[in-house]
């Protein structure tokens, strides 16, 4: 979109355009137009994001379909993220840890029931407010479990990446998200990322690997004895340790599921099956299987934004 000569004075304040129905902003050198109801001043949140982020409040289309180059998603405001809390001096009790973990598992249960893998769970993608309410965000890498073309150059930050991803498996399951949750659980408690403690896998743990080269690679690595979580972290709740160990299992088929994690004794004080909904209809991203050009994709996004606006009017 063209700059149209906005001066430094007008940056961040907004200029009425399209008969006053829209306002044009210059934020961090980016020019964009939003509905006039979003009154100035607008403040930038970071330097950009992608994906569907927590609850969508609005989808802002351009005034003219022919000039459709941008779309803006308005989402509910949260105060911070879990990464910032972990890095802060804010005191965290075991009750905090349980509450954060319960909300994460509760949300993940819904996501997995929708036939979706998040694939990028990490503390910075878990938003929080002052009441310690947690929301999972950033679904830019999410895929359905039925998709066959899973591989992307980047999936999950390395500190939270499951073994099957590190070993370049072409197929994987919801267990990749559970591994990430195990890493997050230990990071909340320890206030730093988890160091390797699971040890070298035995032959039975390698059964899920279809690639002989991957198996050969793992077997030629120096042997490392598994470290006892309880001995390594004696000050951590035994129930939290037990749950983390069940999440951080090398073989994904032996890893605890989200439903089993919610039923674990560590979650006993919070677990309430009637408060843990599932998605009534699995998500289907079959449109991604079709070869689409740029205009086709624009049309899909435009129609989706129109549908969203109509749904908002009915609420």
Rosetta blueprint (number, residue, H / E / L):
1 X L
2 X L
3 X L
4 X L
5 X L
6 X L
7 X L
8 X L
9 X L
10 X L
11 X L
12 X L
13 X L
14 X L
15 X E
16 X E
17 X E
18 X H
19 X H
20 X H
21 X L
22 X E
23 X E
24 X E
25 X E
26 X E
27 X E
28 X L
29 X L
30 X E
31 X E
32 X E
33 X E
34 X E
35 X E
36 X L
37 X L
38 X L
39 X L
40 X L
41 X L
42 X L
43 X L
44 X L
45 X L
46 X L
47 X L
48 X L
49 X L
50 X L
51 X L
52 X L
53 X L
54 X L
55 X L
56 X E
57 X E
58 X E
59 X E
60 X E
61 X L
62 X L
63 X L
64 X L
65 X H
66 X H
67 X H
68 X L
69 X L
70 X L
71 X L
72 X E
73 X E
74 X E
75 X E
76 X L
77 X L
78 X L
79 X L
80 X E
81 X E
82 X H
83 X H
84 X H
85 X H
86 X H
87 X H
88 X L
89 X L
90 X L
91 X L
92 X L
93 X L
94 X H
95 X H
96 X H
97 X H
98 X H
99 X H
100 X H
101 X H
102 X H
103 X H
104 X H
105 X H
106 X H
107 X H
108 X H
109 X H
110 X H
111 X H
112 X H
113 X H
114 X L
115 X L
116 X E
117 X E
118 X L
119 X L
120 X L
121 X L
122 X L
123 X H
124 X H
125 X H
126 X E
127 X E
128 X E
129 X L
130 X L
131 X L
132 X L
133 X L
134 X E
135 X E
136 X E
137 X L
138 X L
139 X L
140 X L
141 X L
142 X L
143 X E
144 X E
145 X L
146 X L
147 X L
148 X L
149 X L
150 X L
151 X L
152 X L
153 X L
154 X L
155 X L
156 X L
157 X L
158 X H
159 X H
160 X H
161 X L
162 X L
163 X H
164 X H
165 X H
166 X H
167 X L
168 X L
169 X L
170 X L
171 X L
172 X L
173 X L
174 X L
175 X H
176 X H
177 X H
178 X H
179 X H
180 X H
181 X H
182 X H
183 X H
184 X H
185 X H
186 X H
187 X H
188 X H
189 X H
190 X H
191 X L
192 X L
193 X L
194 X L
195 X L
196 X L
197 X L
198 X L
199 X L
200 X L
201 X L
202 X L
203 X H
204 X H
205 X H
206 X H
207 X L
208 X L
209 X L
210 X L
211 X L
212 X H
213 X H
214 X H
215 X H
216 X H
217 X H
218 X H
219 X H
220 X H
221 X L
222 X L
223 X L
224 X L
225 X L
226 X L
227 X L
228 X L
229 X H
230 X H
231 X H
232 X H
233 X L
234 X L
235 X L
236 X L
237 X L
238 X H
239 X H
240 X H
241 X H
242 X H
243 X H
244 X H
245 X H
246 X H
247 X H
248 X L
249 X L
250 X L
251 X L
252 X H
253 X H
254 X H
255 X L
256 X L
257 X L
258 X H
259 X H
260 X H
261 X H
262 X H
263 X L
264 X L
265 X H
266 X H
267 X H
268 X L
269 X L
270 X L
271 X L
272 X L
273 X H
274 X H
275 X H
276 X L
277 X L
278 X L
279 X L
280 X L
281 X L
282 X L
283 X L
284 X L
285 X L
286 X H
287 X H
288 X H
289 X H
290 X L
291 X L
292 X L
293 X L
294 X H
295 X H
296 X H
297 X H
298 X H
299 X H
300 X H
301 X H
302 X H
303 X H
304 X H
305 X H
306 X H
307 X H
308 X H
309 X H
310 X H
311 X H
312 X H
313 X H
314 X H
315 X L
